Amino acid sequence: MVYRKTIRELKNKAVELGACQSKVIEVSSVKTASWVRYKCQFGCDGFGQCFSCPPYSPAPDETKKILGFYKKAVLIHCKSGSDVDISKVVLKVE
């Protein structure tokens, strides 16, 4: 028997694991744009230091294509500087 968690259960799991908040959204509300990579490149001291961020993350057109396979998503917010590792939270929720 395969057990599939509902998206609401995944949302709640993120908070149980230490996220400040989590929210279910419609994937169609996510906008992709080329300027986002520039915002990271010129506005973030961590640019190029994490494989989940530019320049290693997918380009906007590839991101849009990937998002097309989904209807809903869970946004997870962890407080900057906290002991919670957002990467670990996301991996456990996935």
HUKA-V826939 format. One line per field, one symbol per residue. ss: DSSP state (a for helix, b for strand, c for the rest). psi: psi as a letter, one per 30 degrees, with the letter a starting at -180 (. if undefined). burial: # if it has 9 or more other C-alpha atoms within 8 Angstrom, else .. A space follows every 50 residues. Layout:
# HUKA-V826939
ss=???
psi=???
burial=???
This chain:
# HUKA-V826939
ss=ccccccaaaaaaaaaaccccbbbbbbaaacccccaaaaaaaaaccccccc cccccccccaaaaaaaaccccbbbbbbccccccccaaaaaaaac
psi=kkkkkleeeeeeeeeeffkellkklkeffkkklefeeeeeefgkfgkgfk fglkgflkleeeeeeeffflelljkkkkkkflfkjeeeeeeee.
burial=......#..######..#####.####....#....#####.....##.# ..##.#...#..##.......###.###.....#.#..##....
